[in-house]
Amino acid sequence: MEALCYIVSIWKFGKETCTHAFLSKMWGLSLLIAFTCLIGFSEIGWAFYLAVGLGLISHIDVILIILILPKWQYDVPSAYHAWKIRNGRQHKKGIFFN
């Protein structure tokens, strides 16, 4: 999925993706939880499945962001925000999340 994000971004914009999407940050936190459960408690239960699910959803979100944006842009939190940018409305960038 990560390679597909890069392929789509290079195909459309000629450069790598740099979205810093909100779901990608949630995926990173779920990976931390999953690996803590795996290493600390020797179980892969719900945390592993949560990490895999969020990984797939976050990569689909990044691909949608790339396909929706009219021109390359960094720090786009979600496909919804990319749609707003495509329609000419900018979003406010916060100090913590984009």
Biopython code that builds the backbone (N, CA, C, O; Angstrom):
import numpy as np
from Bio.PDB.StructureBuilder import StructureBuilder

atoms = [
    (1, "MET", "N", (0.831, -1.194, 0.000)),
    (1, "MET", "CA", (0.000, 0.000, 0.000)),
    (1, "MET", "C", (0.876, 1.257, 0.000)),
    (1, "MET", "O", (0.555, 2.237, -0.674)),
    (2, "GLU", "N", (1.963, 1.232, 0.743)),
    (2, "GLU", "CA", (2.848, 2.402, 0.782)),
    (2, "GLU", "C", (3.463, 2.654, -0.591)),
    (2, "GLU", "O", (3.550, 3.796, -1.044)),
    (3, "ALA", "N", (3.884, 1.585, -1.239)),
    (3, "ALA", "CA", (4.445, 1.735, -2.585)),
    (3, "ALA", "C", (3.400, 2.282, -3.547)),
    (3, "ALA", "O", (3.726, 3.095, -4.412)),
    (4, "LEU", "N", (2.158, 1.853, -3.411)),
    (4, "LEU", "CA", (1.087, 2.351, -4.262)),
    (4, "LEU", "C", (0.867, 3.847, -4.051)),
    (4, "LEU", "O", (0.600, 4.572, -5.009)),
    (5, "CYS", "N", (0.978, 4.318, -2.803)),
    (5, "CYS", "CA", (0.864, 5.759, -2.527)),
    (5, "CYS", "C", (1.946, 6.539, -3.272)),
    (5, "CYS", "O", (1.670, 7.576, -3.875)),
    (6, "TYR", "N", (3.172, 6.034, -3.225)),
    (6, "TYR", "CA", (4.267, 6.707, -3.923)),
    (6, "TYR", "C", (4.082, 6.670, -5.430)),
    (6, "TYR", "O", (4.335, 7.663, -6.112)),
    (7, "ILE", "N", (3.642, 5.533, -5.957)),
    (7, "ILE", "CA", (3.438, 5.406, -7.406)),
    (7, "ILE", "C", (2.376, 6.388, -7.879)),
    (7, "ILE", "O", (2.570, 7.072, -8.884)),
    (8, "VAL", "N", (1.261, 6.466, -7.170)),
    (8, "VAL", "CA", (0.183, 7.382, -7.555)),
    (8, "VAL", "C", (0.644, 8.830, -7.466)),
    (8, "VAL", "O", (0.338, 9.629, -8.351)),
    (9, "SER", "N", (1.374, 9.179, -6.413)),
    (9, "SER", "CA", (1.846, 10.549, -6.243)),
    (9, "SER", "C", (2.849, 10.940, -7.322)),
    (9, "SER", "O", (2.760, 12.033, -7.882)),
    (10, "ILE", "N", (3.792, 10.070, -7.616)),
    (10, "ILE", "CA", (4.786, 10.375, -8.656)),
    (10, "ILE", "C", (4.121, 10.426, -10.015)),
    (10, "ILE", "O", (4.498, 11.248, -10.851)),
    (11, "TRP", "N", (3.143, 9.570, -10.260)),
    (11, "TRP", "CA", (2.419, 9.584, -11.535)),
    (11, "TRP", "C", (1.659, 10.890, -11.718)),
    (11, "TRP", "O", (1.664, 11.460, -12.808)),
    (12, "LYS", "N", (1.002, 11.372, -10.657)),
    (12, "LYS", "CA", (0.172, 12.567, -10.788)),
    (12, "LYS", "C", (0.964, 13.869, -10.683)),
    (12, "LYS", "O", (0.753, 14.789, -11.473)),
    (13, "PHE", "N", (1.879, 13.949, -9.706)),
    (13, "PHE", "CA", (2.554, 15.221, -9.442)),
    (13, "PHE", "C", (4.031, 15.234, -9.806)),
    (13, "PHE", "O", (4.630, 16.306, -9.895)),
    (14, "GLY", "N", (4.621, 14.084, -10.017)),
    (14, "GLY", "CA", (6.044, 14.030, -10.317)),
    (14, "GLY", "C", (6.929, 14.132, -9.088)),
    (14, "GLY", "O", (8.143, 14.291, -9.214)),
    (15, "LYS", "N", (6.344, 14.044, -7.904)),
    (15, "LYS", "CA", (7.104, 14.060, -6.655)),
    (15, "LYS", "C", (6.398, 13.207, -5.616)),
    (15, "LYS", "O", (5.247, 12.805, -5.785)),
    (16, "GLU", "N", (7.132, 12.941, -4.524)),
    (16, "GLU", "CA", (6.599, 12.071, -3.478)),
    (16, "GLU", "C", (5.481, 12.741, -2.693)),
    (16, "GLU", "O", (5.343, 13.964, -2.685)),
    (17, "THR", "N", (4.693, 11.911, -2.037)),
    (17, "THR", "CA", (3.599, 12.402, -1.215)),
    (17, "THR", "C", (4.110, 12.965, 0.110)),
    (17, "THR", "O", (5.133, 12.523, 0.633)),
    (18, "CYS", "N", (3.388, 13.937, 0.637)),
    (18, "CYS", "CA", (3.760, 14.568, 1.906)),
    (18, "CYS", "C", (2.484, 15.071, 2.589)),
    (18, "CYS", "O", (2.407, 16.234, 2.988)),
    (19, "THR", "N", (1.490, 14.197, 2.722)),
    (19, "THR", "CA", (0.183, 14.638, 3.191)),
    (19, "THR", "C", (0.112, 14.818, 4.704)),
    (19, "THR", "O", (-0.613, 15.694, 5.177)),
    (20, "HIS", "N", (0.839, 14.019, 5.472)),
    (20, "HIS", "CA", (0.757, 14.041, 6.933)),
    (20, "HIS", "C", (-0.697, 13.927, 7.396)),
    (20, "HIS", "O", (-1.157, 14.701, 8.236)),
    (21, "ALA", "N", (-1.400, 12.963, 6.843)),
    (21, "ALA", "CA", (-2.823, 12.794, 7.107)),
    (21, "ALA", "C", (-3.090, 12.365, 8.551)),
    (21, "ALA", "O", (-2.269, 11.696, 9.180)),
    (22, "PHE", "N", (-4.247, 12.763, 9.055)),
    (22, "PHE", "CA", (-4.649, 12.465, 10.420)),
    (22, "PHE", "C", (-4.759, 10.955, 10.648)),
    (22, "PHE", "O", (-4.319, 10.458, 11.685)),
    (23, "LEU", "N", (-5.337, 10.221, 9.698)),
    (23, "LEU", "CA", (-5.475, 8.773, 9.859)),
    (23, "LEU", "C", (-4.122, 8.073, 9.877)),
    (23, "LEU", "O", (-3.976, 7.031, 10.515)),
    (24, "SER", "N", (-3.139, 8.629, 9.191)),
    (24, "SER", "CA", (-1.796, 8.053, 9.230)),
    (24, "SER", "C", (-1.186, 8.196, 10.624)),
    (24, "SER", "O", (-0.463, 7.313, 11.086)),
    (25, "LYS", "N", (-1.480, 9.299, 11.279)),
    (25, "LYS", "CA", (-0.994, 9.480, 12.655)),
    (25, "LYS", "C", (-1.679, 8.494, 13.592)),
    (25, "LYS", "O", (-1.047, 7.962, 14.505)),
    (26, "MET", "N", (-2.958, 8.249, 13.372)),
    (26, "MET", "CA", (-3.677, 7.265, 14.190)),
    (26, "MET", "C", (-3.128, 5.859, 13.936)),
    (26, "MET", "O", (-3.055, 5.043, 14.855)),
    (27, "TRP", "N", (-2.744, 5.580, 12.693)),
    (27, "TRP", "CA", (-2.156, 4.284, 12.369)),
    (27, "TRP", "C", (-0.838, 4.110, 13.112)),
    (27, "TRP", "O", (-0.557, 3.031, 13.634)),
    (28, "GLY", "N", (-0.035, 5.159, 13.163)),
    (28, "GLY", "CA", (1.223, 5.090, 13.898)),
    (28, "GLY", "C", (1.011, 4.789, 15.373)),
    (28, "GLY", "O", (1.752, 3.999, 15.959)),
    (29, "LEU", "N", (0.008, 5.410, 15.976)),
    (29, "LEU", "CA", (-0.297, 5.121, 17.381)),
    (29, "LEU", "C", (-0.796, 3.690, 17.562)),
    (29, "LEU", "O", (-0.473, 3.039, 18.556)),
    (30, "SER", "N", (-1.585, 3.199, 16.600)),
    (30, "SER", "CA", (-2.066, 1.824, 16.712)),
    (30, "SER", "C", (-0.917, 0.826, 16.547)),
    (30, "SER", "O", (-0.943, -0.248, 17.148)),
    (31, "LEU", "N", (0.084, 1.167, 15.743)),
    (31, "LEU", "CA", (1.261, 0.305, 15.629)),
    (31, "LEU", "C", (2.028, 0.245, 16.949)),
    (31, "LEU", "O", (2.510, -0.815, 17.349)),
    (32, "LEU", "N", (2.135, 1.385, 17.619)),
    (32, "LEU", "CA", (2.783, 1.411, 18.924)),
    (32, "LEU", "C", (2.051, 0.501, 19.904)),
    (32, "LEU", "O", (2.680, -0.274, 20.626)),
    (33, "ILE", "N", (0.737, 0.594, 19.929)),
    (33, "ILE", "CA", (-0.060, -0.251, 20.827)),
    (33, "ILE", "C", (0.083, -1.719, 20.457)),
    (33, "ILE", "O", (0.237, -2.570, 21.333)),
    (34, "ALA", "N", (0.032, -2.023, 19.154)),
    (34, "ALA", "CA", (0.124, -3.422, 18.708)),
    (34, "ALA", "C", (1.480, -4.033, 19.053)),
    (34, "ALA", "O", (1.543, -5.164, 19.534)),
    (35, "PHE", "N", (2.554, -3.303, 18.813)),
    (35, "PHE", "CA", (3.874, -3.844, 19.125)),
    (35, "PHE", "C", (4.119, -3.915, 20.636)),
    (35, "PHE", "O", (4.845, -4.794, 21.102)),
    (36, "THR", "N", (3.527, -3.008, 21.396)),
    (36, "THR", "CA", (3.635, -3.095, 22.849)),
    (36, "THR", "C", (2.915, -4.341, 23.348)),
    (36, "THR", "O", (3.429, -5.042, 24.220)),
    (37, "CYS", "N", (1.736, -4.624, 22.809)),
    (37, "CYS", "CA", (1.012, -5.845, 23.184)),
    (37, "CYS", "C", (1.784, -7.093, 22.765)),
    (37, "CYS", "O", (1.838, -8.078, 23.501)),
    (38, "LEU", "N", (2.372, -7.038, 21.588)),
    (38, "LEU", "CA", (3.107, -8.203, 21.079)),
    (38, "LEU", "C", (4.366, -8.463, 21.893)),
    (38, "LEU", "O", (4.607, -9.592, 22.319)),
    (39, "ILE", "N", (5.166, -7.430, 22.110)),
    (39, "ILE", "CA", (6.430, -7.621, 22.814)),
    (39, "ILE", "C", (6.218, -7.733, 24.322)),
    (39, "ILE", "O", (6.848, -8.564, 24.976)),
    (40, "GLY", "N", (5.348, -6.914, 24.868)),
    (40, "GLY", "CA", (5.167, -6.902, 26.314)),
    (40, "GLY", "C", (4.304, -8.013, 26.860)),
    (40, "GLY", "O", (4.559, -8.523, 27.951)),
    (41, "PHE", "N", (3.273, -8.398, 26.102)),
    (41, "PHE", "CA", (2.312, -9.376, 26.619)),
    (41, "PHE", "C", (2.217, -10.646, 25.777)),
    (41, "PHE", "O", (1.434, -11.538, 26.102)),
    (42, "SER", "N", (2.990, -10.743, 24.716)),
    (42, "SER", "CA", (3.028, -11.919, 23.834)),
    (42, "SER", "C", (1.664, -12.296, 23.279)),
    (42, "SER", "O", (1.332, -13.477, 23.175)),
    (43, "GLU", "N", (0.879, -11.294, 22.923)),
    (43, "GLU", "CA", (-0.411, -11.564, 22.291)),
    (43, "GLU", "C", (-0.631, -10.561, 21.158)),
    (43, "GLU", "O", (-0.164, -9.424, 21.210)),
    (44, "ILE", "N", (-1.350, -11.012, 20.141)),
    (44, "ILE", "CA", (-1.587, -10.142, 18.988)),
    (44, "ILE", "C", (-3.053, -9.791, 18.826)),
    (44, "ILE", "O", (-3.403, -9.209, 17.799)),
    (45, "GLY", "N", (-3.898, -10.088, 19.724)),
    (45, "GLY", "CA", (-5.342, -9.896, 19.690)),
    (45, "GLY", "C", (-5.851, -8.685, 18.934)),
    (45, "GLY", "O", (-5.479, -8.459, 17.783)),
    (46, "TRP", "N", (-6.698, -7.911, 19.581)),
    (46, "TRP", "CA", (-7.412, -6.807, 18.954)),
    (46, "TRP", "C", (-6.480, -5.709, 18.453)),
    (46, "TRP", "O", (-6.778, -5.055, 17.454)),
    (47, "ALA", "N", (-5.355, -5.500, 19.136)),
    (47, "ALA", "CA", (-4.458, -4.408, 18.765)),
    (47, "ALA", "C", (-3.842, -4.643, 17.388)),
    (47, "ALA", "O", (-3.681, -3.706, 16.605)),
    (48, "PHE", "N", (-3.502, -5.882, 17.100)),
    (48, "PHE", "CA", (-2.932, -6.209, 15.800)),
    (48, "PHE", "C", (-3.951, -5.970, 14.686)),
    (48, "PHE", "O", (-3.622, -5.381, 13.657)),
    (49, "TYR", "N", (-5.171, -6.421, 14.888)),
    (49, "TYR", "CA", (-6.206, -6.246, 13.869)),
    (49, "TYR", "C", (-6.589, -4.773, 13.695)),
    (49, "TYR", "O", (-6.909, -4.333, 12.591)),
    (50, "LEU", "N", (-6.553, -4.024, 14.787)),
    (50, "LEU", "CA", (-6.783, -2.589, 14.704)),
    (50, "LEU", "C", (-5.695, -1.916, 13.871)),
    (50, "LEU", "O", (-5.994, -1.067, 13.031)),
    (51, "ALA", "N", (-4.436, -2.288, 14.097)),
    (51, "ALA", "CA", (-3.320, -1.698, 13.347)),
    (51, "ALA", "C", (-3.411, -2.032, 11.858)),
    (51, "ALA", "O", (-3.178, -1.165, 11.016)),
    (52, "VAL", "N", (-3.742, -3.257, 11.534)),
    (52, "VAL", "CA", (-3.870, -3.645, 10.130)),
    (52, "VAL", "C", (-5.028, -2.892, 9.468)),
    (52, "VAL", "O", (-4.887, -2.380, 8.357)),
    (53, "GLY", "N", (-6.159, -2.831, 10.150)),
    (53, "GLY", "CA", (-7.316, -2.118, 9.605)),
    (53, "GLY", "C", (-7.047, -0.636, 9.414)),
    (53, "GLY", "O", (-7.361, -0.083, 8.360)),
    (54, "LEU", "N", (-6.469, 0.020, 10.422)),
    (54, "LEU", "CA", (-6.153, 1.439, 10.295)),
    (54, "LEU", "C", (-5.084, 1.686, 9.233)),
    (54, "LEU", "O", (-5.089, 2.726, 8.575)),
    (55, "GLY", "N", (-4.172, 0.736, 9.064)),
    (55, "GLY", "CA", (-3.155, 0.869, 8.013)),
    (55, "GLY", "C", (-3.781, 0.895, 6.632)),
    (55, "GLY", "O", (-3.433, 1.735, 5.802)),
    (56, "LEU", "N", (-4.697, -0.019, 6.385)),
    (56, "LEU", "CA", (-5.375, -0.053, 5.084)),
    (56, "LEU", "C", (-6.219, 1.201, 4.861)),
    (56, "LEU", "O", (-6.186, 1.794, 3.783)),
    (57, "ILE", "N", (-6.967, 1.596, 5.874)),
    (57, "ILE", "CA", (-7.827, 2.778, 5.743)),
    (57, "ILE", "C", (-6.994, 4.041, 5.550)),
    (57, "ILE", "O", (-7.349, 4.900, 4.743)),
    (58, "SER", "N", (-5.885, 4.160, 6.286)),
    (58, "SER", "CA", (-5.069, 5.367, 6.169)),
    (58, "SER", "C", (-4.394, 5.465, 4.807)),
    (58, "SER", "O", (-4.254, 6.562, 4.268)),
    (59, "HIS", "N", (-3.975, 4.343, 4.246)),
    (59, "HIS", "CA", (-3.368, 4.381, 2.913)),
    (59, "HIS", "C", (-4.402, 4.698, 1.831)),
    (59, "HIS", "O", (-4.099, 5.402, 0.868)),
    (60, "ILE", "N", (-5.607, 4.185, 1.988)),
    (60, "ILE", "CA", (-6.677, 4.539, 1.043)),
    (60, "ILE", "C", (-6.978, 6.030, 1.134)),
    (60, "ILE", "O", (-7.216, 6.677, 0.114)),
    (61, "ASP", "N", (-6.968, 6.581, 2.348)),
    (61, "ASP", "CA", (-7.192, 8.011, 2.536)),
    (61, "ASP", "C", (-6.101, 8.826, 1.839)),
    (61, "ASP", "O", (-6.404, 9.820, 1.178)),
    (62, "VAL", "N", (-4.844, 8.420, 1.978)),
    (62, "VAL", "CA", (-3.748, 9.145, 1.325)),
    (62, "VAL", "C", (-3.887, 9.074, -0.189)),
    (62, "VAL", "O", (-3.663, 10.077, -0.868)),
    (63, "ILE", "N", (-4.245, 7.932, -0.731)),
    (63, "ILE", "CA", (-4.427, 7.806, -2.183)),
    (63, "ILE", "C", (-5.572, 8.698, -2.644)),
    (63, "ILE", "O", (-5.469, 9.342, -3.688)),
    (64, "LEU", "N", (-6.661, 8.746, -1.882)),
    (64, "LEU", "CA", (-7.769, 9.641, -2.226)),
    (64, "LEU", "C", (-7.338, 11.102, -2.175)),
    (64, "LEU", "O", (-7.721, 11.889, -3.041)),
    (65, "ILE", "N", (-6.548, 11.471, -1.172)),
    (65, "ILE", "CA", (-6.040, 12.842, -1.085)),
    (65, "ILE", "C", (-5.252, 13.187, -2.339)),
    (65, "ILE", "O", (-5.446, 14.250, -2.929)),
    (66, "ILE", "N", (-4.372, 12.297, -2.741)),
    (66, "ILE", "CA", (-3.544, 12.542, -3.925)),
    (66, "ILE", "C", (-4.412, 12.687, -5.169)),
    (66, "ILE", "O", (-4.187, 13.582, -5.984)),
    (67, "LEU", "N", (-5.396, 11.816, -5.316)),
    (67, "LEU", "CA", (-6.234, 11.856, -6.512)),
    (67, "LEU", "C", (-7.163, 13.069, -6.531)),
    (67, "LEU", "O", (-7.499, 13.562, -7.608)),
    (68, "ILE", "N", (-7.582, 13.555, -5.372)),
    (68, "ILE", "CA", (-8.520, 14.681, -5.311)),
    (68, "ILE", "C", (-7.815, 16.023, -5.482)),
    (68, "ILE", "O", (-8.359, 16.923, -6.122)),
    (69, "LEU", "N", (-6.618, 16.174, -4.922)),
    (69, "LEU", "CA", (-5.934, 17.472, -4.985)),
    (69, "LEU", "C", (-5.647, 17.893, -6.419)),
    (69, "LEU", "O", (-5.193, 17.076, -7.220)),
    (70, "PRO", "N", (-5.904, 19.158, -6.758)),
    (70, "PRO", "CA", (-5.610, 19.627, -8.113)),
    (70, "PRO", "C", (-4.120, 19.862, -8.351)),
    (70, "PRO", "O", (-3.646, 19.715, -9.478)),
    (71, "LYS", "N", (-3.372, 20.227, -7.298)),
    (71, "LYS", "CA", (-1.925, 20.395, -7.414)),
    (71, "LYS", "C", (-1.284, 19.888, -6.134)),
    (71, "LYS", "O", (-1.952, 19.763, -5.107)),
    (72, "TRP", "N", (0.006, 19.598, -6.192)),
    (72, "TRP", "CA", (0.711, 19.036, -5.048)),
    (72, "TRP", "C", (0.652, 20.000, -3.882)),
    (72, "TRP", "O", (0.836, 21.206, -4.047)),
    (73, "GLN", "N", (0.394, 19.459, -2.703)),
    (73, "GLN", "CA", (0.337, 20.258, -1.489)),
    (73, "GLN", "C", (0.712, 19.374, -0.316)),
    (73, "GLN", "O", (0.440, 18.173, -0.324)),
    (74, "TYR", "N", (1.328, 19.960, 0.681)),
    (74, "TYR", "CA", (1.686, 19.199, 1.873)),
    (74, "TYR", "C", (0.706, 19.504, 3.009)),
    (74, "TYR", "O", (-0.057, 20.468, 2.943)),
    (75, "ASP", "N", (0.738, 18.681, 4.036)),
    (75, "ASP", "CA", (-0.086, 18.835, 5.236)),
    (75, "ASP", "C", (-1.583, 18.918, 4.948)),
    (75, "ASP", "O", (-2.239, 19.895, 5.310)),
    (76, "VAL", "N", (-2.113, 17.897, 4.302)),
    (76, "VAL", "CA", (-3.552, 17.803, 4.061)),
    (76, "VAL", "C", (-4.086, 16.716, 4.997)),
    (76, "VAL", "O", (-3.725, 15.549, 4.843)),
    (77, "PRO", "N", (-4.943, 17.075, 5.968)),
    (77, "PRO", "CA", (-5.341, 16.119, 7.008)),
    (77, "PRO", "C", (-6.204, 14.946, 6.549)),
    (77, "PRO", "O", (-6.122, 13.870, 7.140)),
    (78, "SER", "N", (-7.023, 15.117, 5.521)),
    (78, "SER", "CA", (-7.919, 14.027, 5.116)),
    (78, "SER", "C", (-8.422, 14.264, 3.688)),
    (78, "SER", "O", (-8.191, 15.316, 3.092)),
    (79, "ALA", "N", (-9.108, 13.263, 3.167)),
    (79, "ALA", "CA", (-9.694, 13.400, 1.828)),
    (79, "ALA", "C", (-10.781, 14.475, 1.829)),
    (79, "ALA", "O", (-10.990, 15.144, 0.817)),
    (80, "TYR", "N", (-11.467, 14.642, 2.949)),
    (80, "TYR", "CA", (-12.469, 15.706, 3.068)),
    (80, "TYR", "C", (-11.822, 17.078, 2.888)),
    (80, "TYR", "O", (-12.350, 17.932, 2.176)),
    (81, "HIS", "N", (-10.681, 17.279, 3.533)),
    (81, "HIS", "CA", (-9.976, 18.553, 3.407)),
    (81, "HIS", "C", (-9.434, 18.740, 1.985)),
    (81, "HIS", "O", (-9.403, 19.860, 1.473)),
    (82, "ALA", "N", (-9.012, 17.650, 1.355)),
    (82, "ALA", "CA", (-8.561, 17.738, -0.036)),
    (82, "ALA", "C", (-9.714, 18.158, -0.939)),
    (82, "ALA", "O", (-9.525, 18.934, -1.875)),
    (83, "TRP", "N", (-10.908, 17.644, -0.657)),
    (83, "TRP", "CA", (-12.089, 18.035, -1.431)),
    (83, "TRP", "C", (-12.393, 19.516, -1.254)),
    (83, "TRP", "O", (-12.731, 20.207, -2.215)),
    (84, "LYS", "N", (-12.270, 20.003, -0.014)),
    (84, "LYS", "CA", (-12.470, 21.425, 0.244)),
    (84, "LYS", "C", (-11.443, 22.270, -0.514)),
    (84, "LYS", "O", (-11.788, 23.308, -1.080)),
    (85, "ILE", "N", (-10.192, 21.830, -0.524)),
    (85, "ILE", "CA", (-9.138, 22.553, -1.248)),
    (85, "ILE", "C", (-9.442, 22.547, -2.731)),
    (85, "ILE", "O", (-9.260, 23.564, -3.401)),
    (86, "ARG", "N", (-9.901, 21.425, -3.258)),
    (86, "ARG", "CA", (-10.233, 21.330, -4.683)),
    (86, "ARG", "C", (-11.351, 22.302, -5.055)),
    (86, "ARG", "O", (-11.378, 22.827, -6.168)),
    (87, "ASN", "N", (-12.274, 22.540, -4.121)),
    (87, "ASN", "CA", (-13.386, 23.453, -4.369)),
    (87, "ASN", "C", (-13.055, 24.900, -4.022)),
    (87, "ASN", "O", (-13.945, 25.751, -4.025)),
    (88, "GLY", "N", (-11.783, 25.193, -3.722)),
    (88, "GLY", "CA", (-11.348, 26.561, -3.514)),
    (88, "GLY", "C", (-11.401, 27.067, -2.093)),
    (88, "GLY", "O", (-11.165, 28.252, -1.860)),
    (89, "ARG", "N", (-11.703, 26.210, -1.133)),
    (89, "ARG", "CA", (-11.748, 26.630, 0.271)),
    (89, "ARG", "C", (-10.537, 26.068, 1.003)),
    (89, "ARG", "O", (-10.292, 24.862, 0.972)),
    (90, "GLN", "N", (-9.797, 26.924, 1.647)),
    (90, "GLN", "CA", (-8.634, 26.485, 2.415)),
    (90, "GLN", "C", (-9.056, 26.108, 3.826)),
    (90, "GLN", "O", (-10.041, 26.633, 4.345)),
    (91, "HIS", "N", (-8.321, 25.207, 4.440)),
    (91, "HIS", "CA", (-8.608, 24.850, 5.825)),
    (91, "HIS", "C", (-7.589, 25.524, 6.736)),
    (91, "HIS", "O", (-6.468, 25.829, 6.329)),
    (92, "LYS", "N", (-8.007, 25.747, 7.974)),
    (92, "LYS", "CA", (-7.098, 26.342, 8.949)),
    (92, "LYS", "C", (-6.148, 25.274, 9.467)),
    (92, "LYS", "O", (-6.561, 24.169, 9.821)),
    (93, "LYS", "N", (-4.881, 25.622, 9.503)),
    (93, "LYS", "CA", (-3.896, 24.692, 10.030)),
    (93, "LYS", "C", (-3.677, 24.993, 11.499)),
    (93, "LYS", "O", (-3.398, 26.129, 11.882)),
    (94, "GLY", "N", (-3.808, 23.951, 12.322)),
    (94, "GLY", "CA", (-3.596, 24.100, 13.745)),
    (94, "GLY", "C", (-2.136, 23.896, 14.115)),
    (94, "GLY", "O", (-1.316, 23.553, 13.264)),
    (95, "ILE", "N", (-1.817, 24.106, 15.365)),
    (95, "ILE", "CA", (-0.422, 23.933, 15.783)),
    (95, "ILE", "C", (-0.090, 22.477, 16.085)),
    (95, "ILE", "O", (1.083, 22.106, 16.054)),
    (96, "PHE", "N", (-1.092, 21.636, 16.378)),
    (96, "PHE", "CA", (-0.834, 20.254, 16.705)),
    (96, "PHE", "C", (-1.088, 19.306, 15.539)),
    (96, "PHE", "O", (-0.280, 18.411, 15.289)),
    (97, "PHE", "N", (-2.180, 19.483, 14.830)),
    (97, "PHE", "CA", (-2.523, 18.589, 13.732)),
    (97, "PHE", "C", (-2.736, 19.409, 12.465)),
    (97, "PHE", "O", (-3.827, 19.924, 12.220)),
    (98, "ASN", "N", (-1.690, 19.522, 11.672)),
    (98, "ASN", "CA", (-1.724, 20.227, 10.382)),
    (98, "ASN", "C", (-2.284, 21.618, 10.535)),
    (98, "ASN", "O", (-2.387, 22.353, 9.553)),
]
sb = StructureBuilder()
sb.init_structure("model")
sb.init_model(0)
sb.init_chain("A")
sb.init_seg("    ")
for serial, (resi, resn, name, xyz) in enumerate(atoms, 1):
    if name == "N":
        sb.init_residue(resn, " ", resi, " ")
    sb.init_atom(name, np.array(xyz, "f"), 0.0, 1.0, " ", f" {name:<3s}", serial, name[0])
structure = sb.get_structure()
